[in-house]
Amino acid sequence: MRDERNALIALALPLAAQQVGNQLMGLVDAGMLGRYSDAALAGAGLGNNLLFAITSLGMGIVMGMDTVVPQALGGGRIADARRAVGAGVRLAVLVPAGLVTAIDVDNESLKVDRTKDEIKGAPDFDAGLGKDPAYRDAIARHYGGT
């Protein structure tokens, strides 16, 4: 029983550390940018949410291998297991990367699927209006096109 518990803890520690790291990154962003400006803090919050969405999509794809790989390994089909892991990793990298249209390393910017006018024409951020249905509808109309 003790050996199983130790093995489980050894497997869980890197995953727990990764989750703590993601949360600490958001905490540090809030601590540093909150003193700078509301807009900077809002941008960091948006960035953290995008990071979560992209990594969740990748993790969901990889979790699809949870039954395929162990079944192949249990059946002695090592080549099938390797093929499934390779396909899962490729999908986990390629699918979320499709959310960003381009990365410009030289200018340190991301290209997204919105025009400059659409971004500039977005409703102004107002933390006080976050619960106002009219404000949310304006944002939904702008970004959703409805």
KAFEN-V84668 format. One record per residue. RES is the residue in three letters. PHI is phi as a letter, one per 20 degrees, with the letter a starting at -180 (NA if undefined). OMEGA is omega in degrees with one decimal (none if undefined). D_LAST is the distance of its C-alpha to the last C-alpha in Angstrom with 2 decimals. Layout:
res,phi,omega,d_last
RES,PHI,OMEGA,D_LAST
RES,PHI,OMEGA,D_LAST
This chain:
res,phi,omega,d_last
MET,NA,-179.1,57.47
ARG,f,179.4,57.67
ASP,f,179.0,57.15
GLU,f,179.1,53.95
ARG,f,179.8,52.63
ASN,f,177.8,53.50
ALA,f,178.9,51.83
LEU,f,178.1,48.65
ILE,f,179.0,48.67
ALA,f,177.2,49.26
LEU,f,-174.0,46.19
ALA,e,-175.2,44.00
LEU,g,178.8,45.00
PRO,f,178.6,43.12
LEU,f,178.2,39.89
ALA,f,179.2,40.37
ALA,f,178.2,41.20
GLN,f,179.0,38.02
GLN,f,177.7,35.92
VAL,f,178.2,37.96
GLY,f,177.9,37.52
ASN,f,-179.9,33.71
GLN,f,178.9,33.88
LEU,f,178.0,36.50
MET,f,177.3,34.46
GLY,f,179.2,31.70
LEU,f,179.0,34.47
VAL,f,176.9,36.15
ASP,g,-178.9,32.94
ALA,f,-179.5,32.37
GLY,f,-177.2,36.03
MET,e,-173.9,36.24
LEU,e,178.6,32.95
GLY,f,178.4,32.80
ARG,e,-176.2,35.80
TYR,e,178.8,34.30
SER,a,177.2,31.03
ASP,f,-178.2,27.93
ALA,f,178.7,25.79
ALA,f,178.5,28.09
LEU,f,177.9,27.94
ALA,f,177.9,24.15
GLY,f,178.0,24.25
ALA,f,177.2,26.86
GLY,f,177.4,24.94
LEU,f,178.5,21.92
GLY,f,178.1,24.48
ASN,f,177.3,26.18
ASN,f,177.0,23.05
LEU,f,177.4,22.34
LEU,g,179.3,26.01
PHE,f,-179.4,25.90
ALA,f,-178.0,22.97
ILE,f,-179.5,24.75
THR,f,177.4,28.14
SER,f,178.1,27.00
LEU,f,178.2,25.68
GLY,f,179.5,29.02
MET,f,178.4,31.04
GLY,f,178.3,29.35
ILE,f,-180.0,30.29
VAL,f,179.1,33.80
MET,f,175.5,34.18
GLY,f,178.7,33.82
MET,e,-174.3,37.30
ASP,g,178.1,38.79
THR,e,-174.9,40.32
VAL,f,-175.7,40.89
VAL,f,179.3,42.96
PRO,f,178.2,45.28
GLN,f,179.0,45.93
ALA,f,179.0,46.88
LEU,f,179.5,49.06
GLY,f,179.0,50.68
GLY,e,178.6,51.45
GLY,m,-179.4,53.05
ARG,e,-175.6,50.49
ILE,f,-178.8,50.16
ALA,f,177.8,48.77
ASP,f,178.9,45.91
ALA,f,179.1,45.10
ARG,f,179.7,45.12
ARG,f,179.7,42.91
ALA,f,178.2,40.35
VAL,f,179.1,40.39
GLY,f,179.6,39.99
ALA,f,179.8,37.05
GLY,f,179.6,35.35
VAL,f,178.0,35.87
ARG,f,178.7,34.62
LEU,f,-178.4,31.41
ALA,f,179.5,30.98
VAL,e,-172.6,31.33
LEU,f,-176.5,29.42
VAL,f,178.6,26.24
PRO,f,-179.9,25.21
ALA,f,178.7,26.35
GLY,f,179.0,23.66
LEU,f,178.1,21.02
VAL,d,-175.6,22.68
THR,f,179.2,23.18
ALA,a,175.0,26.43
ILE,c,179.6,28.85
ASP,d,-175.9,30.96
VAL,f,-178.0,34.04
ASP,f,-179.2,35.87
ASN,e,-179.4,33.22
GLU,l,-179.3,32.20
SER,b,175.0,28.48
LEU,d,174.1,25.71
LYS,d,-179.6,23.45
VAL,d,-176.2,19.87
ASP,e,176.2,17.16
ARG,b,177.6,15.63
THR,e,179.3,17.18
LYS,f,179.5,19.28
ASP,f,177.8,17.35
GLU,f,-179.4,14.04
ILE,f,180.0,16.23
LYS,f,-178.8,18.13
GLY,e,-179.5,15.22
ALA,f,176.4,14.00
PRO,g,179.2,14.68
ASP,f,176.9,18.36
PHE,f,176.0,19.53
ASP,b,-176.7,21.25
ALA,g,-179.4,22.88
GLY,f,-177.9,23.69
LEU,e,-174.9,20.14
GLY,g,-179.1,19.18
LYS,e,-179.1,19.57
ASP,f,-178.1,18.01
PRO,g,-179.6,15.01
ALA,f,178.4,13.76
TYR,f,178.9,14.16
ARG,f,178.1,12.40
ASP,f,178.4,9.32
ALA,f,178.4,9.59
ILE,f,179.7,10.05
ALA,f,178.2,7.23
ARG,f,-178.0,4.78
HIS,f,-175.9,7.51
TYR,e,-178.0,8.20
GLY,e,178.8,5.49
GLY,m,-179.3,3.82
THR,e,none,0.00
